[in-house]
Amino acid sequence: MRIFLSICLMLGLAASALAYGVQAGSGITLEGAPTAASPSAPQAPKDTVYGYWGIEMQVYPTGLLPGIHWERGFGRGHHVHARIGVNLFDHRDLGEQDNERGWGWGGGAGWRWYLPRQGTYGQQGWLTGARVDVWRNTVEWSNELFGFPFASGSTKLVVLQPTVEAGYRFAFGRKWTLSPHLGVGWEWNAVTDGSPTGEGPIGLVGVRFAYQSCHRPR
């Protein structure tokens, strides 16, 4: 697990280094203001602050993560974000027990970096980032013998879920965005009250739909 988390951390650091390298070497204005090469493109105000509210859905092999999403820019292409949501899952026989299903609530926060296309007011472009979510889950589990249940129980968990992500944000006008993305990370049962249940690597496919609530100079 330590090796996997180290790889995730290195990927995040590499993405940050790449961001600054592209910014320094390409002359692209990362908050979306076009360069002199595209004078006809719309001009965003200098030092614009971007804020977004919206909904997010992530799907992984054994569950769903719907939630409410908030995001705010704090630098040239850099954003912080947070969400609250629920974790709905059915591990089937992929966990420690024969059948594991349940739900939980939680949320998390992270950092994201964008490379917007010129003239899109900082909204449209490739993205990468990292986040950490915390879930308070309840797992109802059972075991079977020759197809007949012989043991069952309930386990309460505090789950840590660090992930890295990459995707693309599409802009619709100057107020609406849609951001499909892929993520990879680890689910770690940090606190277990009851019998052990499934944990390990996780892959996610997600989408965010957001409204730009703030577009003003600082």
C-alpha positions in Angstrom: 0.0 0.0 0.0 2.8 2.4 0.9 4.3 1.9 -2.6 1.0 2.6 -4.3 0.4 5.8 -2.3 4.0 6.9 -3.0 3.3 6.5 -6.7 0.1 8.6 -6.4 2.0 11.3 -4.6 4.8 11.3 -7.2 2.1 11.6 -10.0 0.6 14.6 -8.3 4.0 16.3 -7.9 4.9 15.5 -11.5 1.6 17.0 -12.7 2.3 20.2 -10.7 5.8 20.4 -12.1 4.5 19.9 -15.6 1.9 22.6 -15.0 4.6 25.2 -14.1 6.8 24.0 -17.0 4.1 24.4 -19.6 3.2 27.8 -18.1 6.8 29.1 -18.3 7.7 27.6 -21.6 4.6 28.0 -23.8 3.4 31.5 -23.0 -0.2 30.4 -22.4 -2.2 32.5 -20.0 -3.5 29.7 -17.8 -6.5 31.6 -16.4 -7.9 31.7 -19.9 -7.0 35.2 -21.2 -5.8 34.8 -24.8 -2.3 35.7 -25.9 -1.4 38.2 -28.6 -1.5 35.3 -31.1 -5.3 35.3 -30.8 -6.4 39.0 -30.6 -10.0 38.2 -31.7 -10.6 35.8 -28.8 -12.7 37.0 -25.8 -10.7 38.7 -23.1 -11.1 37.6 -19.5 -10.4 40.3 -16.9 -6.9 40.2 -15.4 -6.5 38.2 -12.1 -10.0 36.8 -12.4 -11.3 34.6 -9.6 -13.4 31.6 -10.6 -15.9 29.8 -8.4 -18.1 26.9 -9.3 -21.0 25.0 -7.7 -22.4 21.9 -9.1 -23.1 18.1 -8.8 -20.7 15.3 -9.3 -21.1 11.6 -9.9 -18.3 9.0 -9.7 -18.7 5.3 -10.6 -16.3 2.5 -9.5 -16.6 -1.3 -10.0 -18.6 -1.9 -6.9 -20.4 1.4 -6.2 -21.5 5.0 -6.8 -20.4 8.3 -5.3 -23.0 11.1 -5.9 -22.4 14.4 -4.3 -22.4 18.2 -4.3 -19.2 19.9 -5.6 -17.6 23.3 -4.9 -14.5 24.7 -6.5 -12.6 28.0 -6.4 -9.5 29.3 -8.3 -6.6 30.7 -6.3 -3.9 31.1 -9.0 -3.0 30.8 -12.6 -4.8 27.6 -13.4 -4.8 26.3 -9.9 -8.0 25.5 -8.0 -9.1 24.0 -4.7 -12.2 22.0 -4.5 -14.4 20.1 -2.0 -17.4 17.9 -2.0 -20.0 16.2 0.3 -21.8 13.1 -0.8 -22.8 9.5 -0.2 -21.1 6.2 -0.9 -23.4 3.5 -2.2 -21.7 0.1 -2.7 -22.2 -3.6 -3.3 -18.9 -5.4 -3.0 -20.6 -8.8 -3.8 -18.0 -11.5 -3.2 -15.0 -9.2 -4.0 -14.4 -8.2 -0.3 -13.3 -10.2 2.8 -16.8 -11.7 3.2 -19.0 -13.5 0.7 -21.5 -10.7 0.4 -20.9 -7.0 1.4 -23.2 -4.1 0.7 -24.1 -0.9 2.4 -23.8 2.9 2.3 -22.1 5.8 4.0 -21.7 9.5 3.9 -18.6 11.8 3.8 -16.7 14.0 1.5 -13.2 15.4 0.8 -11.1 18.1 -0.6 -8.3 18.4 -3.2 -6.3 20.5 -5.7 -6.8 20.7 -9.4 -4.8 22.3 -12.2 -6.3 23.4 -15.6 -4.7 24.2 -18.9 -7.6 26.1 -20.6 -7.9 26.8 -24.3 -7.3 30.4 -25.2 -10.3 32.6 -25.2 -12.5 30.3 -23.0 -12.4 32.5 -19.8 -10.4 29.9 -18.0 -13.2 27.3 -18.2 -12.4 24.8 -20.9 -9.3 22.6 -21.1 -7.4 19.6 -19.7 -7.2 19.1 -16.0 -5.2 17.0 -13.5 -5.2 16.9 -9.7 -5.4 14.9 -6.5 -7.9 14.6 -3.7 -8.5 12.8 -0.4 -12.0 11.7 0.6 -13.2 10.3 4.0 -16.3 8.1 4.2 -18.2 6.8 7.2 -19.6 3.5 5.9 -21.8 0.8 7.3 -21.3 -2.6 5.7 -23.9 -5.4 6.0 -22.2 -8.7 5.3 -22.9 -12.4 5.2 -21.1 -15.6 4.5 -22.4 -18.8 2.8 -21.7 -22.5 2.9 -22.8 -24.5 -0.1 -25.1 -21.7 -1.1 -26.8 -21.3 2.3 -26.1 -18.4 4.6 -24.5 -19.4 7.9 -23.1 -16.1 9.3 -23.9 -12.4 9.0 -23.1 -9.1 10.7 -22.6 -5.4 10.4 -19.3 -3.5 10.3 -18.8 0.3 10.7 -15.8 1.8 8.9 -14.0 5.1 8.5 -12.5 4.9 5.0 -9.7 7.0 3.6 -9.7 7.4 -0.2 -6.7 9.2 -1.7 -6.9 9.5 -5.5 -5.3 11.2 -8.5 -7.3 12.3 -11.5 -7.2 13.5 -15.1 -9.9 14.7 -17.4 -11.2 17.5 -19.6 -13.6 20.4 -18.8 -16.0 21.5 -21.5 -17.5 25.0 -21.4 -21.1 25.9 -22.4 -21.2 29.7 -22.8 -19.5 31.5 -19.9 -21.4 29.9 -17.0 -21.8 26.2 -17.4 -19.2 23.4 -17.5 -19.1 19.6 -17.9 -16.0 17.7 -16.7 -15.6 14.0 -17.4 -12.6 12.5 -15.6 -10.8 9.3 -14.6 -9.3 8.6 -11.3 -7.1 6.0 -9.6 -6.3 5.5 -5.9 -6.7 3.4 -2.8 -9.4 2.6 -0.3 -8.0 2.1 3.2 -10.2 1.1 6.1 -8.6 3.3 8.7 -11.0 2.5 11.5 -12.9 -0.9 11.6 -15.6 -1.7 14.1 -16.6 -5.2 13.4 -15.4 -8.0 11.1 -12.9 -6.9 8.3 -14.4 -6.0 4.9 -12.9 -5.2 1.5 -10.3 -2.5 0.8 -7.6 -1.9 -1.8 -7.0 -0.2 -5.1 -9.8 1.6 -6.8 -10.5 3.0 -10.2 -13.2 5.6 -10.9 -15.0 7.2 -13.8 -16.7 10.5 -13.1 -18.4 13.6 -14.4 -19.0 17.1 -12.8 -21.7 19.5 -14.0 -21.1 23.0 -12.6 -22.3 26.6 -12.7 -19.8 29.4 -12.5 -20.9 31.5 -9.5 -18.0 34.0 -9.4 -16.3 35.7 -12.3 -14.8 39.0 -11.1 -11.4 40.7 -10.6 -9.9 40.3 -7.1 
